[in-house]
Amino acid sequence: MIIFQLYKNLSYLKKAKISLFKFSFIYDKFVFL
């Protein structure tokens, strides 16, 4: 149960990291424009 919770949190963090990376990439493009 605890391992499943950790795995869920890890996948959530990974998704958040990817979305943050996409956001920063778009932000950089807007800054350079």
N, CA, C and O of each residue as an XYZ file, in Angstrom:
132
protein
N       0.843     -1.201      0.000
C       0.000      0.000      0.000
C       0.880      1.255      0.000
O       0.662      2.171     -0.792
N       1.866      1.288      0.885
C       2.753      2.460      0.969
C       3.595      2.566     -0.296
O       3.841      3.663     -0.796
N       4.036      1.418     -0.812
C       4.854      1.413     -2.035
C       4.036      1.937     -3.201
O       4.542      2.684     -4.038
N       2.763      1.541     -3.253
C       1.885      2.016     -4.320
C       1.721      3.527     -4.236
O       1.726      4.219     -5.255
N       1.574      4.033     -3.016
C       1.425      5.479     -2.806
C       2.682      6.210     -3.260
O       2.601      7.264     -3.891
N       3.833      5.651     -2.940
C       5.095      6.269     -3.352
C       5.220      6.275     -4.865
O       5.669      7.254     -5.461
N       4.813      5.163     -5.483
C       4.895      5.066     -6.942
C       3.974      6.090     -7.591
O       4.325      6.714     -8.592
N       2.775      6.254     -6.998
C       1.815      7.226     -7.513
C       2.389      8.638     -7.390
O       2.289      9.439     -8.320
N       2.984      8.934     -6.246
C       3.582     10.260     -6.037
C       4.740     10.494     -7.005
O       4.924     11.603     -7.505
N       5.513      9.449     -7.263
C       6.661      9.569     -8.156
C       6.202      9.871     -9.578
O       6.768     10.731    -10.254
N       5.171      9.154    -10.026
C       4.653      9.388    -11.375
C       4.052     10.783    -11.478
O       4.167     11.436    -12.515
N       3.409     11.244    -10.403
C       2.827     12.585    -10.392
C       3.932     13.641    -10.492
O       3.800     14.626    -11.219
N       5.017     13.420     -9.755
C       6.138     14.362     -9.801
C       6.763     14.392    -11.189
O       7.172     15.443    -11.684
N       6.829     13.208    -11.810
C       7.409     13.126    -13.149
C       6.556     13.912    -14.138
O       7.078     14.631    -14.989
N       5.230     13.766    -14.014
C       4.320     14.503    -14.899
C       4.454     16.003    -14.661
O       4.470     16.789    -15.608
N       4.551     16.394    -13.397
C       4.675     17.811    -13.059
C       5.986     18.367    -13.623
O       6.036     19.498    -14.106
N       7.042     17.557    -13.554
C       8.340     17.974    -14.056
C       8.280     18.202    -15.562
O       8.822     19.180    -16.076
N       7.610     17.279    -16.265
C       7.493     17.391    -17.721
C       6.679     18.623    -18.097
O       7.052     19.368    -19.004
N       5.564     18.835    -17.396
C       4.727     20.001    -17.698
C       5.481     21.295    -17.378
O       5.349     22.287    -18.096
N       6.261     21.283    -16.311
C       7.059     22.454    -15.945
C       8.107     22.730    -17.014
O       8.369     23.881    -17.363
N       8.711     21.644    -17.537
C       9.712     21.779    -18.589
C       9.083     22.371    -19.843
O       9.670     23.245    -20.482
N       7.882     21.895    -20.201
C       7.176     22.428    -21.367
C       6.850     23.893    -21.159
O       7.011     24.708    -22.067
N       6.392     24.225    -19.967
C       6.033     25.610    -19.667
C       7.254     26.523    -19.772
O       7.169     27.612    -20.339
N       8.379     26.085    -19.231
C       9.595     26.900    -19.283
C      10.073     27.051    -20.726
O      10.599     28.097    -21.106
N       9.885     25.995    -21.529
C      10.287     26.050    -22.936
C       9.457     27.094    -23.678
O       9.996     27.895    -24.441
N       8.134     27.080    -23.451
C       7.239     28.063    -24.075
C       7.568     29.464    -23.559
O       7.566     30.433    -24.317
N       7.848     29.554    -22.261
C       8.181     30.852    -21.652
C       9.443     31.430    -22.284
O       9.510     32.626    -22.567
N      10.439     30.580    -22.503
C      11.679     31.026    -23.142
C      11.395     31.554    -24.542
O      11.954     32.571    -24.953
N      10.529     30.863    -25.272
C      10.198     31.309    -26.630
C       9.542     32.685    -26.592
O       9.841     33.548    -27.418
N       8.643     32.881    -25.624
C       7.977     34.180    -25.517
C       8.969     35.279    -25.132
O       8.862     36.413    -25.597
N       9.910     34.939    -24.299
C      10.908     35.926    -23.872
C      11.782     36.329    -25.062
O      12.106     37.503    -25.234
N      12.157     35.343    -25.880
C      13.014     35.640    -27.027
C      12.265     36.387    -28.124
O      12.876     37.076    -28.942
N      10.932     36.248    -28.139
C      10.141     37.028    -29.097
C      10.101     38.477    -28.629
O       9.489     39.321    -29.283
